[in-house]
Amino acid sequence: MYDVIVVGARCGGSPTAMLLARRGYRVLVVDRASFPSDTMSTHFVMTPGVVCLKRWGLLDQVAASNCPAVRQGSVDVGPFALAGTPPPLEGVGERYAPRRTVLDKILVDAAVAAGAELRERFAIRELVWDGGTVTGICGGEHGGQDVTERARIVVGADGHHSFVARTVDAPTYLERPALTCSYYSYWSGVPIDRTEVYVRDGRWMGAFPTNDDLVLVVTQWPAADAREFRADIEGNYLKTLELAPDLAQRVREGKREAHFLGTADLPNYFRKPYGPGWALVGDAGYHKDPNLAQGISDAFRDAELLTEAIDDGLSGRRLIEKAMADYERRRNEAAMPGYELACQFASLEPPPEEIQQLFGALHGNQEETDRFLGTIFETVPIPEFFAPQNVQRIIQAAA
């Protein structure tokens, strides 16, 4: 009998398992994959996620993985680029984009080192129920017999196609359909020293450095045009980059080192993240368009929030129902501003007139440009910066 079983051992699951095990709980974490292994991801860790890694004692391992620290960023809106250095958060100013083969292995190993039991290549067949309460899982490792394991809580950390979420029929709300299709690859010989974002009418591009002197370059089109994009992935990818001539030239002078990866399966939603005997974390509970690359740091944040709620409930400090309701409230309050901003970017439409005026006013105002970049890289609260009175203050100062 386990205290907690975590289904999924990547960026939502392993931190949850690690943090619970560090608090003395008996934890089993299972995953269909073995580690290290890759998964489709823009794999950028924003500053709040880096703060988590530092707090957990794992940042040094990421920094030692031949993944460069990134401190500067730019958002190119066509006529000009807003470039600068976002303010730090809790003394941390750097960001990292480790490959998932690197990051997930670090997280999995940390969970095991904390005392969690790991079962790789383990497929879930069904959840175990007692009346209306989830009490365990039934599944097995590849080639082995199915086994049943029981726990006081089963956590689904198994992505936006979550088996746990589907099986418990977790309610979904604030849904928006997939707005974009996204394709990326890795390139060598592409000079870059910052995170670069390019916003064009109907198109979006991004680039940043990762492990082993490689650069991830990603393009986005409207989801409605996914079939057209797939008809000539490489041609459309390169044609999109031509909308940012400097980036296109650097890519042409580099070398592609991997196949193209992409998808139009990028829904936007919140799910109710708890119920009798179960909980959800990471993409299983909340997902948004990846254009802001905030998914990993959001998963880290939610792992801490869920761990606190489970600990409060299982220890008897609070009723589990109240602790979990508080987890959902705190998650939603933290996630909503980024969710709205990501959906706005994902529309791939020209920004409203006032925001265009704001961009013009930011051009040449380095202090406020740095703060604007902080909203992208999660060091400046979005509601604070985009408050109408603040936006008008910046516009009037420029005038």
C-alpha positions as CSV (number, residue, x, y, z in Angstrom):
1,M,0.0,0.0,0.0
2,Y,1.4,3.3,-1.1
3,D,0.5,6.8,0.1
4,V,0.6,8.2,-3.4
5,I,0.9,6.7,-6.9
6,V,2.0,9.1,-9.6
7,V,1.2,8.2,-13.2
8,G,3.7,9.9,-15.4
9,A,7.3,10.7,-14.5
10,R,8.1,13.8,-16.5
11,C,7.9,17.5,-15.6
12,G,4.8,17.3,-13.5
13,G,5.1,13.8,-12.1
14,S,8.7,13.4,-11.0
15,P,8.8,16.7,-9.0
16,T,5.5,15.7,-7.3
17,A,6.9,12.3,-6.5
18,M,10.2,13.8,-5.3
19,L,8.6,16.4,-3.1
20,L,6.2,13.9,-1.5
21,A,9.0,11.4,-0.9
22,R,11.1,14.1,0.7
23,R,8.2,14.6,3.2
24,G,8.3,11.0,4.1
25,Y,5.5,9.6,2.0
26,R,5.7,6.2,0.4
27,V,5.5,7.0,-3.4
28,L,5.3,4.9,-6.5
29,V,5.9,6.7,-9.9
30,V,5.2,4.8,-13.1
31,D,5.7,5.8,-16.8
32,R,5.3,4.1,-20.2
33,A,8.7,5.4,-21.2
34,S,12.2,4.6,-19.9
35,F,14.7,7.3,-19.1
36,P,16.5,9.1,-20.6
37,S,14.0,9.5,-23.4
38,D,12.8,12.4,-25.5
39,T,9.3,13.8,-25.9
40,M,7.9,16.6,-28.1
41,S,8.4,19.8,-26.2
42,T,9.8,23.3,-26.6
43,H,11.5,22.5,-23.2
44,F,12.2,26.0,-22.1
45,V,12.4,26.5,-18.3
46,M,11.3,30.1,-17.5
47,T,12.8,31.9,-14.5
48,P,10.2,30.7,-11.9
49,G,11.0,27.1,-13.0
50,V,14.7,27.8,-12.5
51,V,13.9,29.1,-9.1
52,C,12.2,25.8,-8.3
53,L,15.2,23.8,-9.6
54,K,17.4,25.9,-7.3
55,R,15.1,25.4,-4.4
56,W,15.1,21.6,-5.0
57,G,18.9,21.4,-5.3
58,L,18.8,20.4,-8.9
59,L,19.9,23.6,-10.7
60,D,23.6,22.8,-10.7
61,Q,22.9,19.5,-12.6
62,V,21.1,21.4,-15.3
63,A,23.8,24.1,-15.5
64,A,26.4,21.3,-15.8
65,S,24.6,19.6,-18.7
66,N,26.2,21.8,-21.4
67,C,23.0,23.8,-21.6
68,P,23.8,27.6,-21.7
69,A,22.2,30.0,-19.4
70,V,20.1,32.7,-21.1
71,R,19.5,36.1,-19.6
72,Q,18.5,38.3,-22.4
73,G,15.4,38.2,-24.7
74,S,13.8,40.0,-27.6
75,V,10.4,40.2,-29.1
76,D,10.5,41.3,-32.7
77,V,7.2,42.9,-33.8
78,G,8.2,43.7,-37.4
79,P,9.2,47.3,-37.6
80,F,11.5,46.9,-34.6
81,A,12.5,44.5,-31.8
82,L,12.0,45.0,-28.1
83,A,15.2,43.6,-26.6
84,G,16.6,43.6,-23.1
85,T,17.1,41.8,-19.8
86,P,14.0,40.9,-17.8
87,P,14.2,41.7,-14.0
88,P,15.4,38.8,-11.9
89,L,13.1,36.8,-9.6
90,E,14.2,35.9,-6.1
91,G,17.7,36.7,-7.2
92,V,17.6,34.5,-10.3
93,G,17.9,36.0,-13.7
94,E,18.9,33.1,-15.9
95,R,16.8,30.7,-17.9
96,Y,17.7,27.3,-19.4
97,A,16.3,25.1,-22.2
98,P,17.7,21.6,-21.5
99,R,16.7,18.8,-23.9
100,R,14.0,16.6,-22.3
101,T,16.5,13.7,-22.5
102,V,18.5,15.7,-20.0
103,L,15.9,17.4,-17.8
104,D,13.5,14.5,-17.3
105,K,16.4,12.2,-16.4
106,I,17.5,14.7,-13.7
107,L,14.0,14.9,-12.3
108,V,13.4,11.1,-12.4
109,D,16.7,10.5,-10.6
110,A,15.9,13.1,-8.0
111,A,12.6,11.4,-7.3
112,V,14.3,8.0,-6.8
113,A,17.1,9.6,-4.7
114,A,14.3,11.0,-2.4
115,G,12.9,7.5,-1.9
116,A,10.2,7.2,-4.5
117,E,9.9,3.8,-6.3
118,L,10.2,4.1,-10.1
119,R,8.7,1.6,-12.6
120,E,9.6,2.4,-16.2
121,R,7.9,1.0,-19.3
122,F,4.8,0.5,-17.2
123,A,1.5,0.8,-18.9
124,I,-1.7,1.6,-17.0
125,R,-4.7,-0.7,-18.0
126,E,-7.2,0.7,-15.6
127,L,-7.8,2.5,-12.3
128,V,-8.9,0.6,-9.3
129,W,-12.1,1.8,-7.6
130,D,-13.9,1.3,-4.3
131,G,-17.3,2.7,-4.9
132,G,-16.7,6.2,-6.3
133,T,-13.2,6.5,-5.0
134,V,-10.0,5.8,-6.9
135,T,-7.9,3.4,-4.7
136,G,-5.1,2.3,-7.1
137,I,-3.9,1.3,-10.5
138,C,-3.7,-1.9,-12.5
139,G,-1.1,-2.3,-15.2
140,G,2.2,-3.9,-16.0
141,E,5.7,-3.5,-17.3
142,H,6.4,-4.4,-21.0
143,G,6.4,-8.1,-21.4
144,G,5.3,-8.8,-17.8
145,Q,2.1,-9.7,-16.0
146,D,-0.3,-7.0,-14.9
147,V,-0.3,-6.1,-11.2
148,T,-2.5,-4.1,-9.0
149,E,-1.1,-1.4,-6.7
150,R,-3.1,0.6,-4.2
151,A,-2.7,4.0,-2.7
152,R,-4.5,6.7,-0.8
153,I,-4.3,9.1,-3.8
154,V,-3.5,8.5,-7.5
155,V,-2.0,11.5,-9.3
156,G,-2.3,11.8,-13.0
157,A,0.8,13.5,-14.4
158,D,0.4,11.9,-17.8
159,G,0.0,14.8,-20.2
160,H,-2.9,16.4,-21.9
161,H,-4.1,13.0,-23.2
162,S,-4.2,11.9,-19.6
163,F,-5.5,8.4,-19.1
164,V,-6.3,9.3,-15.5
165,A,-8.2,12.4,-16.4
166,R,-10.3,10.6,-19.0
167,T,-11.0,7.6,-16.7
168,V,-12.2,9.8,-13.9
169,D,-14.1,12.0,-16.4
170,A,-12.4,15.2,-15.0
171,P,-14.6,18.2,-15.9
172,T,-12.9,20.6,-18.4
173,Y,-13.6,24.4,-18.3
174,L,-12.5,27.7,-19.9
175,E,-11.8,25.6,-23.0
176,R,-10.5,27.1,-26.2
177,P,-9.8,25.0,-29.3
178,A,-6.3,24.5,-30.7
179,L,-5.3,27.8,-32.2
180,T,-2.0,27.0,-33.8
181,C,0.1,24.3,-35.3
182,S,3.8,24.3,-34.3
183,Y,6.9,22.7,-35.9
184,Y,10.5,22.8,-34.8
185,S,13.9,21.3,-35.4
186,Y,17.5,21.7,-34.0
187,W,20.3,23.5,-35.8
188,S,24.0,23.7,-35.4
189,G,26.1,26.7,-36.4
190,V,23.3,29.3,-35.7
191,P,24.7,32.1,-33.6
192,I,22.4,33.1,-30.8
193,D,22.9,34.6,-27.3
194,R,19.3,35.2,-26.2
195,T,15.7,34.0,-26.5
196,E,14.3,35.4,-29.8
197,V,10.6,35.7,-30.5
198,Y,9.2,37.0,-33.8
199,V,5.6,38.1,-34.2
200,R,4.1,38.5,-37.6
201,D,0.5,38.6,-39.0
202,G,-0.6,35.0,-39.1
203,R,2.9,33.6,-38.1
204,W,5.0,33.2,-35.0
205,M,8.7,32.1,-34.7
206,G,11.1,31.5,-31.8
207,A,14.7,30.5,-31.3
208,F,16.9,29.7,-28.3
209,P,20.0,27.8,-27.5
210,T,20.0,24.3,-25.9
211,N,22.5,21.5,-25.1
212,D,25.5,20.7,-27.2
213,D,25.7,24.0,-29.1
214,L,22.3,23.4,-30.8
215,V,19.6,25.9,-31.3
216,L,15.8,25.1,-31.3
217,V,14.0,27.1,-34.0
218,V,10.2,26.8,-34.0
219,T,7.5,28.2,-36.3
220,Q,3.7,28.5,-35.8
221,W,0.9,28.8,-38.2
222,P,-2.9,28.9,-37.5
223,A,-4.3,25.5,-36.7
224,A,-6.7,25.8,-39.6
225,D,-3.7,25.8,-42.0
226,A,-2.1,22.7,-40.5
227,R,-2.8,20.5,-43.5
228,E,-1.2,23.1,-45.8
229,F,1.9,23.2,-43.6
230,R,2.2,19.5,-43.5
231,A,2.1,19.3,-47.3
232,D,5.6,20.7,-47.4
233,I,6.9,20.9,-43.8
234,E,10.5,21.9,-44.7
235,G,9.5,24.4,-47.4
236,N,6.8,26.1,-45.3
237,Y,9.1,26.1,-42.2
238,L,11.9,27.9,-44.2
239,K,9.4,30.2,-45.9
240,T,8.1,31.3,-42.6
241,L,11.6,32.1,-41.3
242,E,12.0,34.5,-44.3
243,L,9.6,36.8,-42.5
244,A,12.5,37.3,-40.1
245,P,15.4,37.8,-42.5
246,D,18.2,37.9,-40.0
247,L,17.1,34.7,-38.3
248,A,16.5,33.1,-41.8
249,Q,20.0,33.9,-42.9
250,R,21.6,32.4,-39.7
251,V,19.6,29.3,-40.2
252,R,20.5,29.0,-43.8
253,E,24.2,29.2,-42.8
254,G,23.7,26.5,-40.2
255,K,23.0,22.8,-40.4
256,R,19.8,21.0,-39.4
257,E,20.6,18.2,-37.0
258,A,17.3,16.5,-36.5
259,H,13.9,15.7,-38.1
260,F,11.1,18.2,-37.9
261,L,8.7,17.7,-35.1
262,G,5.3,19.3,-34.8
263,T,1.7,19.0,-34.0
264,A,-1.6,20.8,-34.3
265,D,-2.9,19.0,-31.1
266,L,-2.5,22.1,-28.8
267,P,-5.7,22.5,-26.9
268,N,-6.3,25.2,-24.3
269,Y,-8.2,24.2,-21.1
270,F,-8.3,23.8,-17.4
271,R,-9.5,20.6,-15.9
272,K,-10.9,20.1,-12.4
273,P,-7.6,18.7,-10.8
274,Y,-9.0,16.6,-8.0
275,G,-11.7,14.2,-6.9
276,P,-12.2,11.2,-4.6
277,G,-8.9,9.5,-4.4
278,W,-7.3,11.3,-7.5
279,A,-5.6,14.5,-8.5
280,L,-4.1,15.9,-11.7
281,V,-0.9,18.0,-12.2
282,G,1.0,19.4,-15.2
283,D,-0.6,19.2,-18.6
284,A,-3.0,16.6,-17.3
285,G,-4.7,19.4,-15.4
286,Y,-4.1,22.5,-17.4
287,H,-2.7,23.1,-20.9
288,K,-2.2,26.2,-23.1
289,D,-0.6,27.0,-26.4
290,P,3.2,26.6,-26.1
291,N,4.1,29.9,-27.7
292,L,5.2,31.4,-24.3
293,A,7.1,28.1,-23.4
294,Q,5.8,28.3,-19.9
295,G,4.5,24.7,-19.6
296,I,7.5,23.3,-17.7
297,S,7.7,26.1,-15.1
298,D,3.9,25.9,-14.7
299,A,4.2,22.2,-14.0
300,F,6.9,22.8,-11.4
301,R,4.8,25.4,-9.7
302,D,1.7,23.1,-9.7
303,A,3.8,20.2,-8.3
304,E,4.7,22.3,-5.3
305,L,1.1,23.4,-4.8
306,L,-0.3,19.8,-5.1
307,T,2.4,18.4,-2.8
308,E,1.4,21.0,-0.2
309,A,-2.3,20.0,-0.6
310,I,-1.7,16.3,-0.4
311,D,0.5,16.7,2.6
312,D,-2.1,18.8,4.4
313,G,-4.8,16.2,3.6
314,L,-2.9,13.0,4.3
315,S,-1.4,14.4,7.5
316,G,-4.8,15.4,8.9
317,R,-3.9,19.1,9.2
318,R,-6.8,19.9,6.9
319,L,-9.7,18.0,5.3
320,I,-8.4,16.6,2.0
321,E,-11.4,18.1,0.1
322,K,-10.6,21.6,1.4
323,A,-6.9,21.2,0.7
324,M,-7.5,20.1,-2.8
325,A,-10.0,22.9,-3.5
326,D,-7.4,25.3,-2.4
327,Y,-4.9,23.7,-4.8
328,E,-7.3,24.3,-7.7
329,R,-7.9,27.9,-6.6
330,R,-4.2,28.7,-6.2
331,R,-3.3,27.0,-9.5
332,N,-6.0,28.9,-11.4
333,E,-5.1,32.3,-9.9
334,A,-1.4,31.8,-10.9
335,A,-2.1,30.3,-14.3
336,M,-4.9,32.5,-15.6
337,P,-2.9,35.6,-16.7
338,G,-0.4,33.5,-18.7
339,Y,-3.3,31.5,-20.1
340,E,-5.0,34.6,-21.5
341,L,-1.7,36.0,-22.8
342,A,-0.8,32.8,-24.6
343,C,-4.2,32.5,-26.2
344,Q,-3.9,36.1,-27.3
345,F,-0.5,35.5,-28.9
346,A,-1.8,32.2,-30.4
347,S,-4.6,34.0,-32.3
348,L,-1.7,35.2,-34.6
349,E,-3.7,38.3,-35.2
350,P,-2.4,41.9,-35.0
351,P,-2.6,43.2,-31.4
352,P,-5.3,45.7,-30.3
353,E,-4.6,49.3,-31.1
354,E,-3.7,50.2,-27.5
355,I,-1.1,47.4,-27.4
356,Q,0.4,48.5,-30.7
357,Q,0.7,52.0,-29.1
358,L,2.3,50.4,-26.1
359,F,4.9,48.6,-28.3
360,G,5.7,51.9,-30.0
361,A,6.0,53.6,-26.6
362,L,8.3,50.8,-25.3
363,H,10.7,51.3,-28.2
364,G,13.5,53.4,-26.7
365,N,12.3,52.9,-23.1
366,Q,14.7,50.3,-21.8
367,E,13.4,50.1,-18.3
368,E,9.8,49.4,-19.3
369,T,11.0,47.2,-22.2
370,D,12.8,45.0,-19.6
371,R,9.6,44.9,-17.6
372,F,7.5,43.9,-20.6
373,L,10.0,41.1,-21.3
374,G,9.5,40.1,-17.7
375,T,5.8,39.4,-18.4
376,I,6.9,36.9,-21.1
377,F,9.6,35.3,-19.0
378,E,7.4,35.2,-15.8
379,T,9.3,37.6,-13.6
380,V,6.9,40.5,-13.8
381,P,3.2,39.9,-13.0
382,I,1.1,40.2,-16.2
383,P,-1.9,42.0,-14.6
384,E,0.5,44.5,-13.0
385,F,2.2,45.5,-16.2
386,F,-0.9,45.4,-18.5
387,A,-3.1,47.3,-16.0
388,P,-4.8,50.1,-18.0
389,Q,-3.3,52.8,-15.9
390,N,0.3,51.4,-16.3
391,V,-0.2,51.0,-20.1
392,Q,-1.5,54.6,-20.3
393,R,1.4,55.9,-18.2
394,I,4.0,54.4,-20.5
395,I,2.2,55.7,-23.7
396,Q,1.8,59.2,-22.2
397,A,5.5,59.3,-21.1
398,A,6.6,58.5,-24.7
399,A,4.3,61.2,-26.1
